[in-house]
Every structure is written in C-alpha cells, then in structure tokens.
C-alpha cells in the first residue's frame, strides 16, 4: 500500500528547530516532504509573491524526509509544492511547529496558518501547530503526544469540508490536556514604537501586546493556554456570514 504523503511547511524557515521537531513527530506516519521558506516569513498571513521569481533549493534529507526551500512565503511553498515538487496530491498539510503563539486574533496574521488555510482551500486536511515560545532553543517535547495523535487521527479520518485546525501549546510547563474551543476575540495594542535614525529621520518598529477581549471565557483558546492546556481551534478558510446577516446587508444596500 502506498504511504500517506505528508506535506510540511512553516513560516520560521527551513532551518527552524520547530520544523525539524515536527518531522521527528510524524516521520513514521507516511512519506514526508518539507517545503518551507528559505528565510523567516512570520506575519505573512496568506500573502503571495507576484513580482519576483521563486527559486527552489534542495537540501540533504532530514530523518528520511525530503527537504526543500522556496524563496517566498508559506503560501508560495504550499502552492509550488503541490504544482511542481511533490509527486502526488498530499494526504495532509502540516505547518509548524511555530516558534510563538497563533492563538486569538493572531491566526489572521500568521504565516503558519496561511500555509494551513492554503491546504484547506485545496481540499486537503490541514493542521497548524504552534508553541507559545519564540526562542529558537524552545523545548517542544511536551507537544509530542498531541502532535502524533492529532496528525494520525486527521490522516485516518480527515476533517469536515472547509475546516482546518489551529493547535497551540503552552510553553515551559507540563501540558494538562487539550481543549477544543474557538479563538478568543482579541486585539493588539501599542503596535508601533517610533525612533529616529542617525540622520534624524523617523522610523517605526512593530511591537505591542495581545489583549484578550473575552477574559474569563472558558469557550476560548486564550482562557485555557495560561492554564497549561493545549488548544485546538477548528477554523474555516472561507468563512461566510450567516444567511440572516447577508439578507440584512442586502436590504441595507438596496
């Protein structure tokens, strides 16, 4: 029987330890192809490269996985992989393990989840994994049983049409379990600091912190992550407004 084909990408680059750890977790579940950005591309969301050529580089295999990079975004990696690199349609798309949170409204900005949404829109079961620790020396070991279990179950059973998964892990703690919840409504504040360069010209640096607008709501990811639980948020790449809202807007615009 032909092995399942597992396509992996990320937004931290082909050299990121989290990506290598993800390969370690799933290498026994199928034939693994890694196609990841050649440079860090965090915060790229679902952006595409239109005005520059895309170049593919091949590396020595890692733990039996095929390892390639693309000079573009995570979405570029998934698109190019499916059209020009992998030998057949992937059975699953995985992204991560991201160095940093993709909980709450971060899912909108995430290059990791951009890759996941792209796989989802192509009709492939897709899962993104993230650890709430930005360090390249982060310890991913607590994630192992969850990554293996979720990946194996999605490979075996698939996901509902149009649905993908955004999985986040707390860092530096023993993970108490996992909650399947929704993303908390949240926002970022103090988003830019202004500075002056040596020539007296102003410049700005993205910063800020995430504010949970649903503090204390156990239905959300940002409630459980600080309580040492992993969270799994089912997401839709093509979320439509409810029919009642569509009808109300149609009436308003008449």
N, C-alpha and C positions, 0 to 999 in steps of 0.2 A: 504494500500500500504506500502511495506517495506521501511523504511527510507534509505536514502543515507548513505553509510558508508564513513566517513572522517577519514583518517589516517594521524596523525600529528607526525613529528619528528623535531629535531633541532640539532645544534652542541654545544649549550651552556649548556646543561644538562637538566635533567628532572625538576630541581629546578629553572630554569631561568624565570624571570618575563615576558620576551617576549613570551615564550611559553604559559604561563597562559593567557596572553592577547589575543593571537591568538585563544585559546579555547573560551574565552569570546566572540570574534567576530563571530565565526561560529557555536556556540553550537546549535543555533536554525535551522540550515540548514540540520542537519542529526544526525546520531549516531556517536559520536566522540570517536576514540581510539587514545590515545597518547602512542607512544613507542619511548623513547628518551634515549640518553646515560646517564649512571649514573654519569659521570664526564664530565667536559667541553672537547670537542673534536674539537675545532676550527682548521682550516687549514688542516683537514684530507682528503679533497677532496673526491675521491671515494675509499679510502683505505678500505681493508677488514681485518678481524682478522683470520689468518691461524694457528698461533702457540700457541693459548691459548683457553681454554674453554670459551664459552659465557654463562653468567648467567642472568636469568630474575628475576626481583624483582617487586612485585605488591604493589601499594600504595592505600590509600583511594581515591575514585573517586574525581574529581575536577569538580564542576559545571555540574554534570551529565556525564562527560567524564570518560572513563576507563583510568587509568593512570598506566603505567608500565615503567620500565627502563631496559636497556641491558648494560652489561659490555663490550661494544665495540664501534665501530664507528657509525656515522649516517647511512652509507650503511648497516652495520650489522643490525641496528634497522629495516630498511625497509625490508630487506630480511627475517629476523627472524619473523617479524610481519606477513608478508604475508604467510609464510610457517607454523608457529606454534602458532600464537597468535590470530589474528583477525578471526572472524567466517566465513567470506566470502571475496571475492575479493573487495578491496576498490573501490569506485567510483571516488575518488580523493585523491591525496597525497599532503599534505601541509608541508612546513618546515619553521621554524622561530617562532616568529619574531626575526630575528637575531640581536644581540647587536653588530652593526658595519656594515660597507659597504661591499657589494658584487658587486660593480659596476666595470666597466672596466675589466682589466685582473684578478681581484680578484675572478671572477666567477670560474676560473680554480682551485684555491686553496681551495675554500670554502667547508667546511663540510656540511653546509646548502644546497648548491646546489648539493653536492654529493648525498644527500638523494633525491633531486628532480630529478636528472638525472637517479637514480636507478628506481624511479617510472615511469619515462618516458620510459625507456628501457623495462619495463614490460608492456607497452601499456596503462598505466593509466594516465589520465590528471593530471599534476603535476605543482605546483606553489611554488616558494620560496619567502619569504618576509624578508626584512632587513631594519633596521633603522640606519642611519649614526650617531650612538651614542653608545659608548662602555660601558657606565655606567650601572650597574645593577639597578640604580634608574632612568633610562631613562623614559621619558614621551612618551607613544605610542598613546595618544589619537587622534592626528591628522591623524593617519593611519586608524582609524576605518571605515569610509565610503568606502574607497578604498578596504580594505581587504574584507569587507562584499560584496561589489558589484562585485569585480573580482571573488571571490570564488563562489558566486551564479551563475554568468554567465558561468563560466567554468563547474560547476556542471550541468547546464541546457543544455549547447551546446557542451561541450567537447573542444578539441583542435585538430589542424591538426596532423596527424600521425607523430610521431618522434619529436614533438615540445613541449617544456615546457616553463614556464615563470619565469624570474628573475626580481622581483619587488623591487625597492629601494626607501626609503623615506628620504627626508632631515629632520634634527632634529632641535628642538628649534625654529621653525618658523611656520607660517601659510602656509600650503601647497596650492599653487596657482592652481594646477591642475595636470594632468598626461600626459606624453608624451610616446608614443610607439615608441621606437628608437632601435638602435643597440648599442652594447658595444663599448666604445672607445678603440682604440689601446693605451696601456699604459704600463709602466714598473715600477719596484721598484728600488730605489737607496739606497746607504749606508746601505746595508742589514744586515751587521753583525758588532757589536762592539766587540772588544777584551778586555779582562780583565785578571787579574792574581789572582788566589785564594791564601789563606793564606799560602799555601805550595809552592808558587812560580810557580805553573803550570798554563799555559794559558788556558782560556776558552772563548767561544764566545756566544753572545746573539743576536738573531734575532731582527732586528729593521728596519729602513728605512721609506721612504715615497713614495707614489704613484705619478708618473709623467704622466700627460696627454700628449700623443704624437699627439693629434688632437685638441689642444687648439683652441677654437672658432668655432668648427664644430657642428652646431645645429642638426646634424643627430645622435648624440651620447648621452649616458647617463651622462657622466662626464661634458657635456655642461649644461644640464638642472638642475642637482641636486644642484649646487651652486646658481642657480636662483630660488630656492624654489619650484621646480616641482618634483613630484614623477616620476619615470621612470619605464617602463615595457619593458624588452628586451626578445623577443622570442628567445629561444636557442634550439640547437639540440644536443642531447647526442651522436649522431653518425654522425658527420659532415663529409661528403666525399668531396674530392677535385672535382672541375669541370671536366667534361669529357675531355675538351681540355688539362688541366694540366696532367691528368692521361695519355693521349696519348703521350704528350711531354716527360714525365718521362719514359714511356715505350720505346720510341725511344732512349732516352739517355742511357738506361741500356741495349740495345741490344748488 
